[in-house]
Amino acid sequence: MQENKMCFITCLNDEVLYEECVLYIKSLMVPEHFEVELIAIRDASSLTEGYNRAMVQSNAKYKIYLHQDTLIINKRFIFDVIELFSKYPTLGMMGVIGAKKLPENAVWWLARERFGKVYDSGRNEMKALEAKEVKGDYQAVEAVDGLIIMTQYDIPWREDKFKGWHMYDISQAMEFKRHGFEVGVPKQEHIWCIHDCGPIGMEGYEEQQSILIEEYSVELSDQNCTLDQFDEKFSFPRRQENITELNYSKEDLTKIYSNYTVNNGVFVSKDSPNINYSDGSEQYLMSVFSKTDSNCDLYKFIKDWSSKYHLTPVRNNILDVIEEVLNTNGKVLELGGGMGAATSWLAKKFNEVDVVEGSLPRALANSLRNKQNNNVQIFVDDLLKLRFPRNEYDLVTLIGVLEYIPFYSDSLNHKQTCIRFLQGVAGHLGNEGVLLLAIENKLGAKYFSGCVEDHNGSLFSGLHGYPDPSAITFSRQELIEILNMSGFSNIQFYHCFPDYKLPKTIMREDSNMYNRNLSNISRGMFEDWSNKREFLMHDALLLESLSDAHLLHEFSNSFLVLCSKNDGVNLKNVPLITKYYNNEALKEEFHHKIQFNLQETQSPSYISRIPLKSSLFKYEIGDYEYELSDEEWFSGRSLSLEAYRCALKQDDSQSLLRLIGEVYSALMEQYGFPNTDPRDFRYVDGKALDFCFNNLIRTQDNRIIFVDRKWRYKGNITGDYVIFRSLLALYREAHPFIVEENAADFILPLMIKIFPHYTKNRMITQFKKEFGFWSTINKESVNETEFSSHLFDKTLNYQNEVLKKLLIN
């Protein structure tokens, strides 16, 4: 996208009105070296269709969708919009007036809290329509009026649903929020716009309103109900009614009935009824769970980081990886059950599950999520009281909980507080019982490379010893000390990347782990959902250096720790490394895991590929074939690491060009055909579709080995397309360290140097082919034409250089 360009888009049927609209646009102040574009759609079948058509025509980063009767009177409009969007990258869409919370009928002007202002003639007289004043730079809202909509990202308008002239604006706001962006109303010192619309025609309004309410039923549920209104809104399972059918002892039942009352089917402590802990998603997720069952794909309900955290299937990879060492016939105590992501998995695997959660809203959400699991009982209580429903359990889980124990305690001795708490937990474990602990590493590599501390959003907070009040984490050595002093002598660490919350790679700590090259356990950059990270170093290259120094186990981003008081309990799974490919956007038939199995005998180590959602190892889908198969685990380094280093070198891409040339020669040697396409590009076998940096290993004797060959194209493809795919992946995984601000500008010059007859049109065709492939394997279509990497997505050094140039000029 072109950063210094703004496009004004209008669907029109009145040339006179549009002419006046354009006059006001042309009178706006324009920043130096900035381009203004106008697109008029005169034959739109609907606003969504017209806006989509114009959106793909323009490469402007900033797009303004406005009615033909909207007049922009704020002369600094372009400056103000750019300033807000640049300052707030998560602010995706703005309007001049809107509703903080939509009512269930989706009529924004009937909302209780409205913000913004506009001159409006909707009632046959021009007057200022003023809602609440915006206090900060902008007010986050659920919807804005479509008289003018400002965006800094392209998200398709829902022309599949909204084929008229109403509700398109509310829908687009919902779509931006589903994609994780905020919608806002800016602060206006003086009114920005005149909407000279006159009385509005309402033909087709109710039909479009019904469509919107059905499509966004979850988002429109009342998220502002109080705790005492929950029972009226949601149908909670009466799970306390089946408690006597579970294997509680008489002593346990007496304790439960004496310490707890029943609230909407969950047991609530009489003296600790609720801890005020929330991420703001509780009531939204209650609404989701009330309308879904355990077999429902929750992907469509993910709208931001909070909902992703609670709904993605990736959460349970830390449980799947150690399932083989757990006694699934036993009883489980889940401490800090949250909204049930782990509870659902535990309920399917274990006979009986008790959940103790400090927050009543979260416990109620968990109850709704697990309404079909009769082996689950949920208790609301203060964890620090160590008051658990049963005296003995086979498994106790503490997933993302231990770091909050000192925070909610009055003690200033954090380690001692954790030891006392864990001693109490150990007292409720049977002789062969296991404690499962998941927590971030205070010395995690990602904190050195520029990610903020997960619990307080500050750079280097944990590395500095948490100078401000916060949940706190520990280093590996500190955890070992705490666990030993709590009575756990048998301790097994697993190391999670990018972290335990959304783990894609999990490595078992082993005395022989460094006998293999572990440098390719992670690729690309670690995600930081706070959008505050700095790119100080490339994460994968940092992990490579730590692995070479045999220090990776001390600096892994997160720990999964299994502990027992009994040294005879096996806490080791079989694979040394397990990689998961099951992100929520990928179609479930392609969810699988890869196990790296280290053989201690003379037999070669091997890699197993196992489907997660199906027993099928092979699929055909369109022009592609997909097959999971086992293979030898070759010792060597991923060429992606070499490519990352080449991207960092200041040698005018010469190192990268040599590497690409080497890969192309190997590609042709192993899979090439002598014949060419009409543009004189050589064909290769479709089996070489994934012959890219990430799937190529350089062995110690300098051979290039092609691994992970699960995808194949049914026909032949050209070698330049395979190289294009490598460069596109490289840009996505190393863009902060690459000067070019979009993938096309990075790829095209390199491709021309390798293939002198390569053209921009050919690259565009290959982008479309690649996005078509991604759309085939993902749940949603991919519509982008290029990948962009803006100024604040670059390294701190790059940002400083740009700032220096601006100051000099």
Disulfide bonds with the S-S distance in Angstrom:
none
